[in-house]
């Protein structure tokens, strides 16, 4: 019978319409119009960097609006067709309904993102932990997982700094992920990620446990932040790939170390040393601001000590590839045996489970 399908589509459409009102999509439309008017002004391009920033912002806002409007339109269209269709087509309509329901669940995550910095750019840093070359390889696998997630979810991931391992993998990497609610979606990835597998770097193919630390911070404006220059050590170096192979002919890469905390930021994606330095200082400022808030400190100067290390007992999520496959989040209980899909960027269920826990806790 078509009646159950019609009822489910009607309820889904009502849920989406309610969500559109709650997230104030009309305000986003006004924002897009304002951005487009600014971009249309020829004088804007006198400041090319600002013009490009506004163009990207307009594109991201447009995609965000389209994701909601196309979802609403597709549900409405299927509902209209269902209301005049033959009851023989129930199986086909059920399949289409399930697809729309899945899309809606992913889009409705936005309702759970109302934190102070949820709408900001996410700075995601990955560091290899205990496990030697296996840990470095694991860190690179995680980096690729987040890049693939960003591509799948309408976000944009840019690798702004990376330190390669001598044999394989990476010692550390910094990703800048932009797009609507980038930080809000990825904030729950902060913590130690544990991998269990047969080591491809061991002649006996023994089971190996490796760790990598993921830190996620929102990009925060530097305007009100002052860092004592005496607390900074700034080095320049030549960017290199695996095995120390040079990938840059000039010493344009920049490493900034905050001496009181030993926090180090390395940036090498720009050819300009000045731009790399500015980006490194911007990320450091965001990180120190976030740490100060987390530690309830009055100023950046009060921050001391090192961050969590990536080792046994601290993990938020385990990825087991041998002797069975299982990815399990130890905070929410969310799990799946489809480890290959998770490593290919399908981490949305884990993100949603974490956000649901935050909402229920709040």
N, C-alpha and C positions, 0 to 999 in steps of 0.2 A: 504493500500500500504506500501511496505517496504522502499520506498525511504525516507520518512520523518524520519524513525527510523535510517536509515543509515546516514543521514545528521546530526542528533543529536548526534549519537555516534562518528562520525568523528570530530565534533566540540568539544565534550567533551575530546576526545583523544588529540586533538591539545592543548586544555587548560591545560591538565595535563602535557603534554610534555614541554610546555612553563614554567610551574611552576617548574618542575624538574630542568630546566636550571637556573631559577631565584634563587632558594634556594641553588643551587650549590651542588646537591646530590652527584656529583662525589667527592667533597671534603670530604663529610661524609664517603664515601667508603674508601678513603685513610686513614682517621682517624681510621676507624674500623680495617683496615689492620695493622696499627701501634699499636693499642691497643692489637690486637690478638698476634702480635709478642712479645710485652712486657709480656703478660700473659704467653706465651709459655716458657719464660726464667725462669728456676727453681729458680734462685737467687732472683727473685722478691718476692717469698713467704717467704723470710727471714723477710720481713716487711709485716706481714699478713694484717694489717689494710689497707695499701696502695694497696696491691694485691686485696683485696675484693672490694675496691673502684673502681679500674680499671676494674674489672670483671663486676660490676654493670653497669659501664659506657659503656662497650662494648656491654652488653646485651641491654641497652636502645638504643644505636646507631643502633644496628642490627635491632631492632623492628621498629625503625623510617624509616630506609631504606626499610625494607620489606613492610611497610604500603604504601609507594609510588610505589614500583615496582609491588606489587600485584594488586594495583588499575589499573596501566597502563596495566598490563597483562590481567586482567579481561575485561577491556574495549576493548582491541585489539581482544581478543578471541570472544567476543560477536559480534563485528563488522564483523569479518571474517565469522562467522556463518550466520549473517543477510544477508550478500551479496550473499549467495548461498541458502537461505531458501525460502520456499513457503510463499506467501503472506497471507495464512490462519493463520499464527502464529503471526500476528502483536500484538495482545493483550498480549501474553506472553512476547514478546520482549519489549513492552512498560513497563511492570511491572519490568523487569530486568534492563531496562535503568533507571527507576526512582530510583531503589535501588543503582545503580552505581552513579547516580547523587548525591544522598544523601551522599554516602561515600566520593565523591569528594569534596562536600561542606565542610564537616568536616575536610578533609585533607588540603584543600586549605586555611584554617585559618592560617596556618603557614606563608603564604605570608604576612600577616598583622603584623607579629611579628618581628620587626627589631629594637626594642628599645635597649638601652644600656645593660639592665639586663634581657631582655626577655628570654634568654636561661638559666638563673640560677635557682637553686632550690628555691621553694617558702616556706617561713615560714608563716603559716597562724594561727593567734590567734583569738579565739572566746571568748567573754566575755558576760555574762548575764547582761542585763540592767534593765530598769524599768519593773516591773511586778512580783516580788517575785518568788515563786516556779514555776509559769508558764513561767517566763523568763528563769529560769535555765533549764526547760524542753525544751524550744525553742532553747536554746544554744546547747543542746545535739542533737536535731533534725538537726540543721545546721551542726554540726560536722559530723554526720552520712551522711548527704547529700554530703559533700565534699569528704568523704572517698569513697562513692559509685561512685561519679563522677570520681575520680582518677582511680578506678578499671575499669570503663567502657572506659576510654579514653587512656589507656596504660601508665598511670602514677602510681607512687607508693606513698601511704600515710602512714606515720608512726606517731602514737600518741606518742609524746615525753614528754608531761606533761599534767596533768589534775587535777583539783580541783573539787571534787564532791559536790553536794548540800546535805544538811542534810536529806531532804525528797525525793528528786528526781532531775534528771537533773545534770547539771554541772555549777559551778560558772565560770570556765574558762577552756580552753584547748589550747594546741599548737600542730599543725600538721606540719610535715616536708614533703613536697610533692616534689618528685624528678621525673625527666624524661625530655624529650625534650620540651623546652619552657614552663616549669611548671609555672614560675613566669609570663611570658607573657600572658598566658591563664587565670591566676587567679587574676591578678592585679586589674581588674575591680570589684572584689567582695568586695573591701575595702569600708567600710561604715556601716551604721546602717540598719539592716534588721528587718522589722516589721511583726508581726504575729497577725491575728485576728481569733479567734475561740471560740467555747464553751469550757470553762475551765473544764478539767477532775478533777481539784483539788478544785472545788467549788460545794458544795452540791446542789445548785440551778441551776447548769449548765449555769451560766450566761455567756454572751459574754465577752471575755477578750482580751485586747490588750497587747502584750508583745514585748519587744525589745531586740536585741542582737547586739553587735558591732563586726564586723569582720575587722581585720587588716591584711594586706598582705604585706610582705617585701621580697626582694630578699636576698639570702644568699650571703654576701659580705666578701671577704677575710679580715682577721684581721691584715695582715702583716704591713699595714701602719697606723694602728689605735692605739692610746694611750688613755686609760681611766684612769683618776686619781683614784688610789686605795682608796683615802679618800672619793670619791664620791660613793663608793659601800658599801652596807650592804649585807653580805652573811650569810644565815641561813641554817641549815640542819634540816630535819625532817623526820618522818616516813610516807611513802606513805599510803594513806587510801582510802577506797571506800565509797559508800553511807552510811550515818549514822555514819561515823567515823570508820568503820570497817577497821582494819589494813590489808594491802595487802603486807606488806614487814616487815621482822623481824629485819631489821637494819635501822639506820637513814641515808640512802644513798641518799634520795631525797634532792635537793638543790634549794634554793630560792635566787635569786640575785636581789637586788633592787638598781636602780640608783637614788640616793637621790635627785639630782637637778630636775629630771623630774617625779619622783615617778613611773617610769616604772619598772615593776616587771616581772621577768622570772622565772618560776618554772619548773624543769625538774626532772623526776623520772623514766624514762624508763630503765635506766641502773642500774645494781646492784652495780657498782662502783661509790662511791661518787665523786671521781676525774673526771671520765668521764661525770657525770651529771653536775659538775661544769664547765668543759670545754665547754660542749654543751650550757649551759645557758649563759656563757660569749660570745660565738660565736654568739648566737641569739641576745643578747643585743647589741653587736658591730654592727651587720647588721642593727638593728633597729635604733640605734643612727646615723649611717652613712646615712641611708635613710632620717631620719628626718633633718639632717644637710643639705642635698641636697635640700629637699623640702622647707626648710626655707631660703635657699641660705646663709648659715652661713659658715664662714671660718674654724671653728673647732668644735669638739664635745663639748668643754668646754662652748660654747656659748648657747647651747640648754637649755632652761628653760621652765617650765610650763607643764601642763598635756594635755593628748590627748583628742579627742572628746569623749563626754559621749553618751551613748546609750539611747536616749529619743525622745519624740515627736518632729517632725519637721525636723529631720536630716536624715530621712530614704532615702536610695537609691532604696529600693525595698520593696514591700508589698506582703505578702502571706495571702490571705483571704480564710479561710476554712468554714466560716459561716457568714451570711446566704446563701452565694453562694460561688463558688470556683473561685479564680482568683489570678494569680501571675503576678504582673506588675512592670517593672523597670521604675522608675520615671525619669531617665536620657535619656533613649532611646525610651520609649514608647512600648518596646517589652512586649507582654503579652500572657498569655495562661490560659485557664480554667482547664487544666490538672495539677492541683496542686500536685496530688499524684505522677505523673511522675517526676515533678521537684524535689520533696523531695526525690525521689528515685535516684537522681543524674543526671537527664536529664536537665542540665543547659547549654548545648552547644549553643542553640539559643540565650540565654542571653549574653553569652560570645562573640559570633560572632557579635551581634548587638552593643555591647560596642566597640569592635575593629573596626567595620565599622564606628562608630561615630568618633573614634580617627583618622582614616585614612582620613575621609572627612574633619575633622577639621584641619588636618595637610596640 
